[in-house]
Amino acid sequence: MPISKAPYTRKYKHVKGRGHEHPVICGYCGKKVPRYKAFIKTRGFRISDPTLRQQIDKKYIHMNTHKIYVCPSCARFHKIVKKGKSVRKKHLER
């Protein structure tokens, strides 16, 4: 799985209607996080051995994938996203 680069840009696409944004539950720690802050990760089962893949018929293999939401702290801990640099560089220079 590729790791995204450090100064990532997150798209804040909120819900169309006004008001409360519904939270999602983190797949690792169980914390409730707003959907726009959560990172999406797909989990699934994959056979990595090419000889095994050729021997087994494709109709008998079920590749289930499901998406889980990950909170920002767990995403950094599990190395889904690298921690970004500080935005306030001007304050550090003084």
Backbone as numpy.savetxt, mean C-alpha at the origin, in Angstrom:
# Nx Ny Nz CAx CAy CAz Cx Cy Cz
8.33 -6.93 -5.09 7.49 -5.76 -5.09 8.38 -4.52 -5.09
8.15 -3.60 -6.01 8.99 -2.40 -6.07 8.65 -1.44 -4.93
9.69 -0.80 -4.43 9.53 0.19 -3.37 9.44 1.56 -4.03
8.46 2.35 -3.61 8.33 3.67 -4.22 9.44 4.59 -3.73
9.73 5.62 -4.50 10.83 6.51 -4.17 10.45 7.43 -3.02
11.45 8.02 -2.39 11.25 8.75 -1.15 10.30 9.94 -1.24
10.53 10.93 -2.06 9.56 12.04 -2.07 8.33 11.69 -2.92
7.48 10.81 -2.39 6.31 10.38 -3.13 5.23 11.46 -3.07
4.35 11.46 -4.05 3.22 12.38 -4.04 1.96 11.56 -3.86
1.20 11.92 -2.88 -0.04 11.22 -2.60 -1.19 12.01 -3.20
-2.09 11.34 -3.89 -3.23 12.02 -4.51 -4.36 12.06 -3.50
-4.77 13.26 -3.14 -5.85 13.42 -2.18 -7.17 13.51 -2.92
-7.67 12.39 -3.36 -8.96 12.35 -4.03 -10.00 11.98 -2.98
-10.61 12.98 -2.41 -11.61 12.74 -1.39 -12.92 12.31 -2.04
-13.84 11.92 -1.22 -15.15 11.52 -1.74 -15.86 12.72 -2.34
-16.75 12.47 -3.27 -17.41 13.56 -3.98 -18.36 14.34 -3.07
-19.06 13.63 -2.20 -20.01 14.31 -1.32 -19.31 15.06 -0.21
-20.04 15.91 0.45 -19.47 16.67 1.56 -19.47 15.84 2.83
-18.67 16.27 3.77 -18.74 15.69 5.10 -17.70 14.63 5.38
-18.11 13.66 6.16 -17.21 12.67 6.75 -16.67 11.69 5.71
-15.39 11.45 5.76 -14.77 10.44 4.91 -14.71 9.14 5.70
-15.16 8.06 5.13 -15.22 6.80 5.85 -13.83 6.20 6.02
-13.50 5.74 7.22 -12.17 5.15 7.44 -12.10 3.71 6.96
-10.88 3.29 6.67 -10.60 1.89 6.36 -9.70 1.34 7.46
-9.64 0.03 7.58 -8.86 -0.60 8.64 -7.54 -1.09 8.05
-6.44 -0.79 8.74 -5.11 -1.23 8.31 -5.03 -2.76 8.39
-4.43 -3.36 7.37 -4.32 -4.81 7.31 -3.28 -5.37 8.26
-2.37 -4.54 8.76 -1.33 -5.02 9.66 -1.66 -4.76 11.13
-1.99 -3.52 11.47 -2.16 -3.18 12.89 -3.62 -3.03 13.30
-4.54 -2.87 12.35 -5.94 -2.74 12.67 -6.38 -1.33 13.01
-5.51 -0.34 12.79 -5.85 1.04 13.07 -6.80 1.58 12.01
-7.74 2.44 12.40 -8.64 3.08 11.45 -7.96 4.31 10.86
-7.92 4.37 9.52 -7.24 5.45 8.80 -8.20 5.95 7.71
-8.25 7.27 7.43 -9.05 7.73 6.29 -8.55 7.10 4.99
-9.47 6.82 4.10 -9.13 6.09 2.88 -8.08 6.82 2.04
-8.10 8.16 2.01 -7.14 8.89 1.18 -5.73 8.86 1.75
-5.58 8.56 3.05 -4.23 8.47 3.64 -3.64 7.08 3.52
-4.48 6.09 3.32 -4.01 4.69 3.32 -3.35 4.33 2.00
-2.39 3.42 2.08 -1.72 2.89 0.90 -2.36 1.54 0.58
-2.47 1.22 -0.69 -3.10 -0.01 -1.11 -2.03 -1.01 -1.51
-2.14 -2.23 -0.96 -1.20 -3.30 -1.27 -2.01 -4.52 -1.65
-1.60 -5.21 -2.71 -2.30 -6.43 -3.12 -1.53 -7.63 -2.60
-2.26 -8.54 -2.00 -1.68 -9.78 -1.52 -2.23 -10.92 -2.35
-1.42 -11.93 -2.50 -1.89 -13.07 -3.26 -0.93 -14.23 -3.19
-1.28 -15.28 -3.90 -0.48 -16.49 -3.94 0.12 -16.62 -5.33
1.41 -16.85 -5.40 2.08 -16.96 -6.70 3.08 -18.11 -6.65
3.09 -18.94 -7.68 4.08 -20.02 -7.79 5.27 -19.45 -8.53
6.42 -19.41 -7.87 7.60 -18.78 -8.46 8.44 -19.75 -9.28
8.29 -21.05 -9.07 9.10 -22.03 -9.80 8.54 -22.23 -11.21
9.33 -21.92 -12.26 8.79 -22.02 -13.62 8.49 -23.46 -14.07
9.28 -24.43 -13.59 9.01 -25.82 -13.99 7.72 -26.33 -13.38
7.46 -25.92 -12.15 6.21 -26.32 -11.50 5.02 -25.69 -12.21
5.16 -24.46 -12.66 4.08 -23.77 -13.35 3.73 -24.45 -14.68
4.74 -25.00 -15.35 4.49 -25.68 -16.63 3.82 -27.03 -16.42
4.16 -27.69 -15.31 3.60 -29.03 -15.07 2.14 -28.98 -14.63
1.77 -27.96 -13.88 0.40 -27.87 -13.37 -0.46 -27.16 -14.41
-1.63 -27.73 -14.66 -2.57 -27.13 -15.62 -3.12 -25.83 -15.04
-3.31 -24.81 -15.91 -3.73 -23.49 -15.43 -5.14 -23.48 -14.86
-5.98 -24.40 -15.29 -7.35 -24.39 -14.77 -7.44 -24.92 -13.33
-6.37 -25.56 -12.85 -6.36 -26.03 -11.47 -5.69 -25.06 -10.50
-5.11 -24.00 -11.05 -4.44 -23.01 -10.20 -5.38 -21.83 -10.00
-5.65 -21.49 -8.77 -6.47 -20.32 -8.46 -5.58 -19.28 -7.81
-5.31 -18.21 -8.52 -4.47 -17.12 -8.01 -5.37 -16.09 -7.34
-5.65 -16.27 -6.06 -6.50 -15.30 -5.37 -5.65 -14.10 -4.99
-6.12 -12.95 -5.36 -5.48 -11.71 -4.91 -6.54 -10.85 -4.26
-6.18 -10.20 -3.18 -7.09 -9.26 -2.54 -6.28 -8.06 -2.10
-6.96 -6.90 -2.04 -6.23 -5.70 -1.69 -6.46 -5.38 -0.22
-5.39 -4.94 0.42 -5.46 -4.52 1.81 -5.02 -3.07 1.88
-5.56 -2.38 2.85 -5.18 -0.99 3.09 -4.14 -0.97 4.20
-3.12 -0.12 4.04 -2.02 -0.05 5.00 -1.89 1.39 5.47
-1.82 1.60 6.79 -1.65 2.94 7.33 -0.22 3.42 7.07
0.03 4.74 7.10 1.37 5.25 6.77 2.48 4.73 7.67
2.20 4.53 8.97 3.26 4.05 9.86 3.62 2.60 9.55
2.64 1.76 9.26 2.94 0.37 8.89 3.58 0.28 7.52
3.22 1.20 6.62 3.81 1.21 5.28 5.30 1.52 5.36
5.69 2.40 6.27 7.12 2.68 6.46 7.82 1.50 7.13
7.16 0.89 8.10 7.78 -0.22 8.84 7.98 -1.45 7.95
7.01 -1.74 7.10 7.08 -2.91 6.23 7.73 -2.59 4.88
8.29 -1.39 4.75 9.06 -0.95 3.58 8.23 -0.97 2.30
6.95 -0.61 2.41 6.13 -0.40 1.23 6.44 0.97 0.66
6.71 1.93 1.55 7.04 3.30 1.17 8.23 3.74 1.99
9.15 4.45 1.36 10.27 5.01 2.11 9.87 6.34 2.72
10.45 6.66 3.85 10.14 7.91 4.53 10.66 9.07 3.72
9.83 10.10 3.52 10.19 11.25 2.71 11.07 12.23 3.46
11.66 13.14 2.73 12.50 14.16 3.33 11.63 15.26 3.92
12.20 16.04 4.79 11.46 17.12 5.44 11.11 18.21 4.45
9.90 18.71 4.54 9.46 19.75 3.62 9.98 21.10 4.07
10.15 21.28 5.38 10.54 22.57 5.91 12.07 22.71 5.98
12.73 22.79 4.85 14.18 22.93 4.82 14.62 24.34 5.21
13.78 25.34 4.91 14.14 26.73 5.19 14.29 26.98 6.68
13.48 26.31 7.50 13.55 26.50 8.94 14.84 25.88 9.52
15.33 24.84 8.87 16.55 24.19 9.37 17.80 24.99 9.04
17.76 25.79 7.98 18.93 26.55 7.55 19.22 27.74 8.45
18.20 28.23 9.16 18.39 29.44 9.98 19.25 29.22 11.17
